[in-house]
Amino acid sequence: MRQKRRNAQPETTDHKDMAREEFARAFNPQAADRLRQILEANRRASKDHE
């Protein structure tokens, strides 16, 4: 029997990033700020690459 294919989640979803940042901020606020900077730089680089 065929299985249903799941659609990929769009890259514009922010809830994962928000949950990740909240989790990191609970342990170390400076690390959470650095993580946000890295994620934003990665997102900008991937948009420029296309």
Biopython code that builds the backbone (N, CA, C, O; Angstrom):
import numpy as np
from Bio.PDB.StructureBuilder import StructureBuilder

atoms = [
    (1, "MET", "N", (0.836, -1.176, 0.000)),
    (1, "MET", "CA", (0.000, 0.000, 0.000)),
    (1, "MET", "C", (0.886, 1.247, 0.000)),
    (1, "MET", "O", (1.897, 1.301, 0.700)),
    (2, "ARG", "N", (0.503, 2.229, -0.777)),
    (2, "ARG", "CA", (1.298, 3.443, -0.880)),
    (2, "ARG", "C", (1.223, 4.268, 0.393)),
    (2, "ARG", "O", (0.185, 4.348, 1.051)),
    (3, "GLN", "N", (2.338, 4.869, 0.713)),
    (3, "GLN", "CA", (2.365, 5.743, 1.878)),
    (3, "GLN", "C", (2.181, 7.183, 1.428)),
    (3, "GLN", "O", (2.561, 7.559, 0.319)),
    (4, "LYS", "N", (1.601, 7.967, 2.296)),
    (4, "LYS", "CA", (1.434, 9.381, 1.984)),
    (4, "LYS", "C", (2.784, 10.070, 2.064)),
    (4, "LYS", "O", (3.600, 9.787, 2.940)),
    (5, "ARG", "N", (2.993, 10.966, 1.140)),
    (5, "ARG", "CA", (4.214, 11.765, 1.189)),
    (5, "ARG", "C", (3.951, 13.009, 2.026)),
    (5, "ARG", "O", (2.906, 13.648, 1.908)),
    (6, "ARG", "N", (4.903, 13.333, 2.860)),
    (6, "ARG", "CA", (4.770, 14.538, 3.685)),
    (6, "ARG", "C", (5.442, 15.689, 2.962)),
    (6, "ARG", "O", (6.548, 15.546, 2.440)),
    (7, "ASN", "N", (4.784, 16.804, 2.934)),
    (7, "ASN", "CA", (5.363, 17.986, 2.319)),
    (7, "ASN", "C", (6.444, 18.562, 3.224)),
    (7, "ASN", "O", (6.323, 18.551, 4.449)),
    (8, "ALA", "N", (7.492, 19.059, 2.599)),
    (8, "ALA", "CA", (8.570, 19.676, 3.363)),
    (8, "ALA", "C", (8.072, 20.962, 3.999)),
    (8, "ALA", "O", (7.239, 21.673, 3.438)),
    (9, "GLN", "N", (8.596, 21.239, 5.171)),
    (9, "GLN", "CA", (8.206, 22.456, 5.869)),
    (9, "GLN", "C", (8.898, 23.648, 5.203)),
    (9, "GLN", "O", (10.092, 23.586, 4.911)),
    (10, "PRO", "N", (8.164, 24.722, 4.964)),
    (10, "PRO", "CA", (8.797, 25.880, 4.315)),
    (10, "PRO", "C", (9.900, 26.473, 5.176)),
    (10, "PRO", "O", (9.855, 26.400, 6.404)),
    (11, "GLU", "N", (10.894, 27.064, 4.513)),
    (11, "GLU", "CA", (12.029, 27.618, 5.254)),
    (11, "GLU", "C", (11.668, 28.895, 6.000)),
    (11, "GLU", "O", (12.457, 29.381, 6.809)),
    (12, "THR", "N", (10.502, 29.435, 5.742)),
    (12, "THR", "CA", (10.120, 30.686, 6.394)),
    (12, "THR", "C", (9.542, 30.455, 7.779)),
    (12, "THR", "O", (9.200, 31.418, 8.465)),
    (13, "THR", "N", (9.424, 29.214, 8.206)),
    (13, "THR", "CA", (8.879, 28.962, 9.542)),
    (13, "THR", "C", (9.907, 29.357, 10.590)),
    (13, "THR", "O", (11.083, 29.010, 10.484)),
    (14, "ASP", "N", (9.459, 30.073, 11.583)),
    (14, "ASP", "CA", (10.361, 30.578, 12.612)),
    (14, "ASP", "C", (10.177, 29.889, 13.953)),
    (14, "ASP", "O", (10.948, 30.138, 14.881)),
    (15, "HIS", "N", (9.172, 29.028, 14.077)),
    (15, "HIS", "CA", (8.917, 28.466, 15.401)),
    (15, "HIS", "C", (10.063, 27.594, 15.894)),
    (15, "HIS", "O", (10.314, 27.542, 17.098)),
    (16, "LYS", "N", (10.768, 26.907, 14.993)),
    (16, "LYS", "CA", (11.897, 26.092, 15.432)),
    (16, "LYS", "C", (13.023, 26.981, 15.937)),
    (16, "LYS", "O", (13.637, 26.694, 16.964)),
    (17, "ASP", "N", (13.290, 28.056, 15.215)),
    (17, "ASP", "CA", (14.337, 28.970, 15.640)),
    (17, "ASP", "C", (13.988, 29.611, 16.974)),
    (17, "ASP", "O", (14.857, 29.786, 17.829)),
    (18, "MET", "N", (12.721, 29.962, 17.154)),
    (18, "MET", "CA", (12.303, 30.594, 18.404)),
    (18, "MET", "C", (12.436, 29.622, 19.570)),
    (18, "MET", "O", (12.900, 30.008, 20.643)),
    (19, "ALA", "N", (12.041, 28.381, 19.378)),
    (19, "ALA", "CA", (12.145, 27.387, 20.441)),
    (19, "ALA", "C", (13.607, 27.107, 20.767)),
    (19, "ALA", "O", (13.970, 26.957, 21.934)),
    (20, "ARG", "N", (14.447, 27.036, 19.735)),
    (20, "ARG", "CA", (15.877, 26.797, 19.946)),
    (20, "ARG", "C", (16.506, 27.945, 20.722)),
    (20, "ARG", "O", (17.307, 27.728, 21.631)),
    (21, "GLU", "N", (16.139, 29.163, 20.358)),
    (21, "GLU", "CA", (16.706, 30.327, 21.040)),
    (21, "GLU", "C", (16.241, 30.386, 22.495)),
    (21, "GLU", "O", (17.029, 30.685, 23.393)),
    (22, "GLU", "N", (14.972, 30.104, 22.720)),
    (22, "GLU", "CA", (14.450, 30.123, 24.095)),
    (22, "GLU", "C", (15.153, 29.079, 24.959)),
    (22, "GLU", "O", (15.467, 29.332, 26.122)),
    (23, "PHE", "N", (15.395, 27.905, 24.379)),
    (23, "PHE", "CA", (16.084, 26.842, 25.092)),
    (23, "PHE", "C", (17.520, 27.261, 25.428)),
    (23, "PHE", "O", (17.981, 27.060, 26.551)),
    (24, "ALA", "N", (18.218, 27.841, 24.454)),
    (24, "ALA", "CA", (19.602, 28.264, 24.673)),
    (24, "ALA", "C", (19.672, 29.414, 25.669)),
    (24, "ALA", "O", (20.592, 29.475, 26.484)),
    (25, "ARG", "N", (18.709, 30.320, 25.608)),
    (25, "ARG", "CA", (18.700, 31.475, 26.502)),
    (25, "ARG", "C", (18.517, 31.043, 27.961)),
    (25, "ARG", "O", (18.998, 31.713, 28.874)),
    (26, "ALA", "N", (17.821, 29.926, 28.175)),
    (26, "ALA", "CA", (17.630, 29.428, 29.535)),
    (26, "ALA", "C", (18.967, 29.025, 30.169)),
    (26, "ALA", "O", (19.132, 29.112, 31.385)),
    (27, "PHE", "N", (19.916, 28.586, 29.339)),
    (27, "PHE", "CA", (21.219, 28.176, 29.856)),
    (27, "PHE", "C", (22.235, 29.302, 29.824)),
    (27, "PHE", "O", (22.951, 29.528, 30.799)),
    (28, "ASN", "N", (22.298, 30.015, 28.692)),
    (28, "ASN", "CA", (23.333, 31.032, 28.542)),
    (28, "ASN", "C", (22.856, 32.088, 27.543)),
    (28, "ASN", "O", (22.827, 31.818, 26.342)),
    (29, "PRO", "N", (22.486, 33.270, 28.004)),
    (29, "PRO", "CA", (21.977, 34.313, 27.100)),
    (29, "PRO", "C", (22.982, 34.753, 26.031)),
    (29, "PRO", "O", (22.590, 35.063, 24.906)),
    (30, "GLN", "N", (24.275, 34.781, 26.373)),
    (30, "GLN", "CA", (25.280, 35.180, 25.386)),
    (30, "GLN", "C", (25.373, 34.151, 24.264)),
    (30, "GLN", "O", (25.531, 34.515, 23.099)),
    (31, "ALA", "N", (25.276, 32.882, 24.609)),
    (31, "ALA", "CA", (25.315, 31.836, 23.587)),
    (31, "ALA", "C", (24.078, 31.919, 22.694)),
    (31, "ALA", "O", (24.165, 31.658, 21.494)),
    (32, "ALA", "N", (22.939, 32.276, 23.260)),
    (32, "ALA", "CA", (21.715, 32.410, 22.466)),
    (32, "ALA", "C", (21.843, 33.551, 21.458)),
    (32, "ALA", "O", (21.397, 33.425, 20.318)),
    (33, "ASP", "N", (22.450, 34.659, 21.874)),
    (33, "ASP", "CA", (22.672, 35.770, 20.943)),
    (33, "ASP", "C", (23.603, 35.355, 19.816)),
    (33, "ASP", "O", (23.362, 35.680, 18.653)),
    (34, "ARG", "N", (24.652, 34.646, 20.154)),
    (34, "ARG", "CA", (25.610, 34.180, 19.124)),
    (34, "ARG", "C", (24.924, 33.189, 18.181)),
    (34, "ARG", "O", (25.145, 33.231, 16.971)),
    (35, "LEU", "N", (24.099, 32.305, 18.727)),
    (35, "LEU", "CA", (23.382, 31.338, 17.897)),
    (35, "LEU", "C", (22.459, 32.050, 16.924)),
    (35, "LEU", "O", (22.366, 31.648, 15.765)),
    (36, "ARG", "N", (21.779, 33.091, 17.363)),
    (36, "ARG", "CA", (20.891, 33.855, 16.491)),
    (36, "ARG", "C", (21.682, 34.498, 15.354)),
    (36, "ARG", "O", (21.242, 34.487, 14.204)),
    (37, "GLN", "N", (22.843, 35.057, 15.675)),
    (37, "GLN", "CA", (23.686, 35.677, 14.645)),
    (37, "GLN", "C", (24.123, 34.651, 13.607)),
    (37, "GLN", "O", (24.119, 34.934, 12.409)),
    (38, "ILE", "N", (24.494, 33.475, 14.060)),
    (38, "ILE", "CA", (24.939, 32.427, 13.137)),
    (38, "ILE", "C", (23.790, 31.980, 12.244)),
    (38, "ILE", "O", (23.974, 31.814, 11.038)),
    (39, "LEU", "N", (22.613, 31.783, 12.817)),
    (39, "LEU", "CA", (21.458, 31.351, 12.030)),
    (39, "LEU", "C", (21.064, 32.396, 10.990)),
    (39, "LEU", "O", (20.743, 32.048, 9.853)),
    (40, "GLU", "N", (21.085, 33.664, 11.366)),
    (40, "GLU", "CA", (20.741, 34.720, 10.417)),
    (40, "GLU", "C", (21.771, 34.815, 9.299)),
    (40, "GLU", "O", (21.406, 35.004, 8.139)),
    (41, "ALA", "N", (23.052, 34.686, 9.633)),
    (41, "ALA", "CA", (24.101, 34.714, 8.607)),
    (41, "ALA", "C", (23.950, 33.534, 7.660)),
    (41, "ALA", "O", (24.134, 33.675, 6.451)),
    (42, "ASN", "N", (23.616, 32.381, 8.202)),
    (42, "ASN", "CA", (23.423, 31.179, 7.372)),
    (42, "ASN", "C", (22.219, 31.360, 6.455)),
    (42, "ASN", "O", (22.271, 30.981, 5.285)),
    (43, "ARG", "N", (21.152, 31.927, 6.967)),
    (43, "ARG", "CA", (19.945, 32.145, 6.169)),
    (43, "ARG", "C", (20.227, 33.134, 5.028)),
    (43, "ARG", "O", (19.787, 32.931, 3.896)),
    (44, "ARG", "N", (20.963, 34.201, 5.342)),
    (44, "ARG", "CA", (21.304, 35.191, 4.306)),
    (44, "ARG", "C", (22.202, 34.574, 3.246)),
    (44, "ARG", "O", (22.034, 34.843, 2.057)),
    (45, "ALA", "N", (23.149, 33.755, 3.663)),
    (45, "ALA", "CA", (24.073, 33.127, 2.722)),
    (45, "ALA", "C", (23.332, 32.143, 1.803)),
    (45, "ALA", "O", (23.641, 32.056, 0.615)),
    (46, "SER", "N", (22.373, 31.416, 2.341)),
    (46, "SER", "CA", (21.641, 30.455, 1.506)),
    (46, "SER", "C", (20.711, 31.164, 0.521)),
    (46, "SER", "O", (20.479, 30.654, -0.575)),
    (47, "LYS", "N", (20.180, 32.316, 0.886)),
    (47, "LYS", "CA", (19.346, 33.073, -0.043)),
    (47, "LYS", "C", (20.187, 33.659, -1.177)),
    (47, "LYS", "O", (19.740, 33.704, -2.323)),
    (48, "ASP", "N", (21.397, 34.105, -0.861)),
    (48, "ASP", "CA", (22.277, 34.662, -1.881)),
    (48, "ASP", "C", (22.789, 33.577, -2.816)),
    (48, "ASP", "O", (23.088, 33.845, -3.980)),
    (49, "HIS", "N", (22.888, 32.368, -2.314)),
    (49, "HIS", "CA", (23.425, 31.264, -3.105)),
    (49, "HIS", "C", (22.482, 30.831, -4.216)),
    (49, "HIS", "O", (22.925, 30.361, -5.264)),
    (50, "GLU", "N", (21.183, 30.989, -3.990)),
    (50, "GLU", "CA", (20.187, 30.531, -4.973)),
    (50, "GLU", "C", (20.195, 31.311, -6.218)),
    (50, "GLU", "O", (19.411, 31.034, -7.126)),
]
sb = StructureBuilder()
sb.init_structure("model")
sb.init_model(0)
sb.init_chain("A")
sb.init_seg("    ")
for serial, (resi, resn, name, xyz) in enumerate(atoms, 1):
    if name == "N":
        sb.init_residue(resn, " ", resi, " ")
    sb.init_atom(name, np.array(xyz, "f"), 0.0, 1.0, " ", f" {name:<3s}", serial, name[0])
structure = sb.get_structure()
